[in-house]
Amino acid sequence: MREGGNTAPPDGAPASGSRDTTGGKNLSLLIQLRWLAVIGQVLTIGVVHWGLGIALPLPAMSMVLGGLVLLNLASQLRLLLRPPPGSPELFLTLAADVIALTVQLYLSGGATNPFLSLYLLQITLAAVLLEMRWTWALLALASLCGLSLALVHHPLALPPGMREDFLALYLRGALVCFLLDAVLLVIFVTRISGNLRERDANLARMRQQAFEEDHIVRMGLLASGAAHELGTPLATVSVILGDWRRMPALRAMPDLVQEMEEMQAAVQRCKSIVGGILRSAGEARGEAPALIRLRSFLAATVAEWQGSRPGTALAYADRIGEDVPIIADPVLKQVIANVLDNAHEASPAGIRMAARRRDGDLVLTVSDDGPGFLPEMLARLGRPYHSSKGREGRGLGLFLVVNVMRKLGGSVAAVNRPGGGATVTLTLPLAALALPAGAQHGG
């Protein structure tokens, strides 16, 4: 298969994972070209028949023009009702234009018509648009039509004064045809090449997205495995601490008892984090979706994050307005925590978070007073291992945030504020947090 020429997979289906619209755009260009052909033929027929006085079979040629108009209308309707076309359908479209041109040339002198070289326009477009086999098929069709016109055609009835000067008339017509061919090729090949470049850019984005999703899957497997491995030693430490707390000799030491209480709280915190990792990995069983109000969910998320980091200055502004019920998604909670963690590391003195609704979206903004993002970090926001903290292996927090938000149908934006610091904005459709139909009893 020739690289760059095909607009869709061989069967005409769109590329996996995304609807490839390149074929539709190219068919739209062919429709535009056919409208230009109809207008050009009308003008040419008028100039030749009435301007030069060369009699043409107007009824038959008008029928061909009417057929092209009907074909264009049908093609336009097809674009609206069906998926984008593949190479076979584009071949049939170009073949119809070749046959229509052949009939018009047959009615106006055949191979002696200087516009015979218009076949080159269709062949060139086929070479750009179609796979190799379809290009050769159209070349064979155009060649067969051109050769047949040399053998069979309707001769032109030239006025007596033009018969002696036919060569000069032919050369002028050939020059006009050459200019027309050149202009149309530049216009349409340039636009078709733009469609193909856009298609290639979309494929590159899809490959990058697939790579990032595979990276997330591998990280999820590692996190799940680590959570399983940590579960046993954490449970052992918890049991040992419980035994120590019941020992009379140790209970007689108030300072040691207090430290054991803090250790027990830390162990419980670790066990809660491990449980959250397993739930996010889909390993929790039999849990119905928890229905909660949006305002309560955000307040609890902020309180939990701040409670695990005593002394952290976090100013939270609730500008949600009308409250709505949502599913308490632990993944979204982790996304918010990651953004807050990044802001806290950049600005330990204090950070700010605001929540508001915009149309049907939840918009969360987290601001800090740190050094801000480096320009290359903003340009590659969400790429793994690109961090402004200058430490190896960092940058995974925003990478996960960007990809999880994308999976939920949302987006992430980051900017540096003019007065210093940075702002990260999370935008998420509230519909992504709605309870699925039929699951209302789970609330």
N, C-alpha and C positions, 0 to 999 in steps of 0.2 A: 504494500500500500504506500502511496506517495505521501511523504510528510507534508503537512500544511494544506493539502488540497482538499481533503475530505472534510465535510462539515458535520458529520455524525458518524456513529458506528455503522458497520456495513448493513445492518438490518434497519437502519433509520431510527433506531431507538436512541433516546437521549443518554448521555453518559451517566454512569452509575452515581447515585448520590445527589444528582443535581439535574435540573431540566436544562439541556443545552438548547438555547434559542438561536444559535448561529444560523441554522438552516432556515428558520423563519425570516430572519433579517435578510438573508441572501435572496430568498424567494421574493421578499418585498422589493428588493432592488431590481430583480428581473421584471416584476410587475411595472415598476417605474420605467424601465427601459422599453417595455412593450408599449406603454402610453406614448413615449417619445417616438417610437417607430410608427405608431398609428398617425400621430400628428405630422411626422416627416413625410410619410407616404401620401397623406392628403395634400400637403403642400407641393410635393414633387409631381404628383399626378396633375394638379391644377396648373402648374407652370408648364409642364410638357404638353398637356392637352390644349389648354387655352392660350398659353403664352407663346409656345413654339409652333402651335398648330399641328402637332403630331397626333393623329387620331388614336385613341386608346379604347379598349373594351371596358368602358366605365361600369356597366352593371356587374360584370364578373369580378372586377377589381374591388368594387364596393362590397360585394358579398364577402370577400376575403377580409376586408377591414372590419366588417360587422362581426365576423367570426373571432377576430382578435379581440375586439371589445368585449364580446360575451365571455371569451376565455379569461380575460383579465378580471372581469367581475366575479367569475366563478373562483379564480385563484384567490382573490381578496376575501371572499366568503370562506374559502377553505382555511385561510390563515386564522380566522376567528373561531372556527369550530373544531379544528383538529390539532394534534401536537405538531411541533416543527417537522418539516419534511427532511428526508434523507437524500442520499445521492440518486437513487432510482427516480424519485419524483422530480428532482431538479433536472435530471436528464430528460425526462418526458417534457418538461416545460421548455427547455432549450430545443428539443426536437420539434415541438409544435411551432416554434418560431422559425426554425430552418425550413419546415414544410411550407409555412405561410409565405416566407420569402421566395421559395422555389416557385410557388404558384404565381406570385406577382411577377417574377422575372419571366416565367413562361408566357405570360400574357403581354409582356412588353419587350420582346426581342430575344429572350433567352440569353445565350452566351455572348451575344453582341451588346447586351445592356452593360454600361460601365459600372453599374452598382452590383455586379457579380461578386466583387471582393467583400461585400458585407458579410459573406459567410465567415470571413476571418474573425469578425467580432464574436460570433457565437462560439467558434472553436476556441478562441482565447479565453472567453468566460468559462467554458467547460474545463479548460486546463487549470484554471485557478480554483474552480468550485468543486470539481468532481474527483472521484477516485480514478486511478489510471484506466481501468477497464471501461468505465463509462465515457471517459474522454476519447479513447480510441473508437468507441462505438459512435459517438457523435461525429468524429472526424470522418469515419467511413460513410455515415449518412450524408453529411455535407458534400463529400467528394462524389458520391453516387448521384446526388441531385445536380451538382454542377456539371458532371459529365453528360447526364441525360439532357440538360438544357442545350448542350452543343449539338445534340442529335434531333431533339424534338422541341419546337417552340412555336409561338404565334409571331410571325414576322411583323415588324413595325411598318406602318404605311407612311413613309416619309414624304413630305411635300417635295415637288420637283427641285426646288432650289437647294435643298439640304442633301440630296443624294450625292452630289459631286463633292460636298464638303463634309462628308460623314466622319472622316478621321478627326478633323478638328473638333467636331461636336462630341465625339467619343472621348477625346482627351480632356475636354472641359468637364465632362461628366465624371471621368475617372479622378480628376483633381478634386472635385467636390466630394466624391465618395471617400477619397483618401483623408481629407480633412475631417469629415464626419466620423470615420472610423477612429482616427487618432484622438479626437476630443472625447468620444464616448468611452474609449478604452481607458484613457487617463482618469476620467470621472469615476467609472464604475469599478475598475480594477483597484483604484485607490480605496474606495469605500468598502469593497469586499475584503481587501487586505486588512483594513481596520477592524472588520468583524472577526476575522481570523485571529488577529492579535488579541482582541478582547477575549475570544474563546480560550486562547492559550493562557492568558493571564488568569482567567477563572479556573482553568485546570490546575495552574500552579498554586492558586489559593486553596483549592480542594485538597491537593497533595499535602500542603503545609498543615491544613486542618486535620487531615488523617494522621499525619505524623504526631501532631500535638495530642490528639485523642489517644493514640497508642501510648504516648508517653504518660498520659494521665492514668491509663489502665495499668501500666506497669507500676507506677507509683502507688496506685490503690492496692495492688496485690502485695507490694512490699509493706505498706501500712497495715493491711489486714494481717499479714504474717507476723509483723512485729507486735501487733495488739494481742494476737494469740499467745505469742511467746512471753509477753509481759504479764499476762493474766495470772499465770501460776506463781511467779515470784512475788507479785503484789499480794496475792491471797496469803502466801506464806508469811510475809512481813506483817500483814494485818492480824493473823492468828498469834504470832509471837508477841506483838504489841499488846494484844488483848490479854495474853497470859501474864505479861509483865505488870500490867495495870492491876491484876488481881493478887500479885505477890505482896504480902505484908511488909517485907523489908523495903521494897521499892515504893510502896504507897506512903511510907513514913517520910519520904523525901519530897516535899512540895515542889521544889524547883524541877526535879526529875519528872514528877507527875505532869507538870505543865508542859514540859518538853515532849513527853509521850503523847499528850493530847494533840499538840501541834503536829507531831509525826503521824498520828492516826488520821488527822484531818488532811494532811498532804497525801497520804496513801489513798484515802477515799477520793480525793480530787483526781489522782492518777487513774484510779479505777473508773471514775466517771468519764475521763477523756478516752480511755481504752474502749469503754462501752459505746461512746459516741462514734469512734472510728468504725467499730463493727457494724453499728446501725447504718452509718453512711455507706458502708460497703455492701449493704443489703443482706447482712447475716442475722439480723434480728428477726425472729419468727413470731407470727401471731399477734402483731401489734396493729391495731386499727389506727387510721390517720387521726391525729389529734387536732380538733378544731379549736381555734383560739382567735381572739380579736387582734387585728393588726397592731393597734396601739399597745396592747398588753404584750404581744410577742416582741416588739421592738424594745419596750421598756425592760422586759425580762432579759433580753439578750445583752443590752447595755449594762444592766445591773450585774449579770453574771460575769461579763468581761471585766468590769471594774472591781468586782469583789475578789477576783482571782489575782488582782494586781493592786494591793493596798497602797494608798498614797498617790495613785495616778489621778491627775486632774483631767477629767473629761466633762465638758459642757455639752449636754444633750438638749436639743431644741425640738419639741414635738409640734410640727405644723401640718399634721395630717388632715385635720378638719374632720369630716364625717368618717367614722370608724366602720370597718368592714370585717367580716369573718374570713380567715385564711387557714391553711394547713400549716402547722408548726413544723417547718422543714428544717431538719438539723443541718442540711447542706447550706442553706441560706444563712443560718446562724454562724456557720464556720466561715462563710465568705465575709460577713460583716466583721467577725473577729480578726480575720487576716488583714483586712484593710486598717482596722484600728491598731493592730500590732505594728504594721509598717509605719503608720503615722506616729505611734508612741516611740518607736525606735529613732525616728527622725527628729522628734520634738518631745523629749521626756518632760519638759516643763508643763506642757498642757496641750490638749487637742480639742477639737470641736466636731460635733456631729449634728446634722439636721435631717429631719425626715419630713417629706411633704408629698402630696398627691398632685399629679399633673395629668389632667384628662383621665385615662385609664391606667396610668403608670404610677408606680412607687419610685420616688426619686430620693436617694440617700446621698448626702454630701459629707465627706470627712475632710477637715482642714487641719493643717499643722503649721507651725512657725519654724520649721527646719530649713535646711539649705535648699530644698526643692529637688526636682528631678534634673539630671543631666540631659542635654538635648538628645543624645543618642538613645537614652532610656525612654524618652517620650516618643521618639520615632519607632522604637521597637517594643512598645508597651505590651506586656503580657508574654513576651518571648522568654523561654526558660534560660536561667543562668545569665541574665542581664540585670544587674542590680546597681543602684547608686550607692550602696553601702561599702563597696570595695572589698567584699569578702567572698572567697571562693564558694561556689555552690548556692549563693543566694539568688534572689529573683524568682524563686519558685512560688512565693506567696501570691504575687500579682499574676503570675502565669496561671495558677489554679483559679484565681478569682475571675480572670478574663474568660477562661474556657467554661467554667461552671455557669457564668452569666450568659454566655452564648448558648449553652445547652438549654437554659431556662427561657430563652427568647429575649434576653436583655442585652445591655451593653455597658461598657466601662469607659470612662473618659478621665484623663488626668491633665492638669494644667498647673503651671507655676504662677503664683499670685504676684502682682506687681510689687507689693510691699514686702515680699519674702514669704517663703513657705510654699506649700502646694495644696491643691484640692483634688480629691478623687471623687468622681460622681458615678454612682451606680443607678442605672435606670432599668426597671423590671416591670413588665406588664403584670398587673394584679391578677389577670386571668390565669397566669402561670401558677399562682398560689391558691387558686380556687379549689374547693372540694369537688372531685369528679361527680358527675351525675350518677345516682344510684348508690352513692357512698355516704349520703347524709346521715344515715343511722350510726355511722362511726363516730360522729362528733360527740 
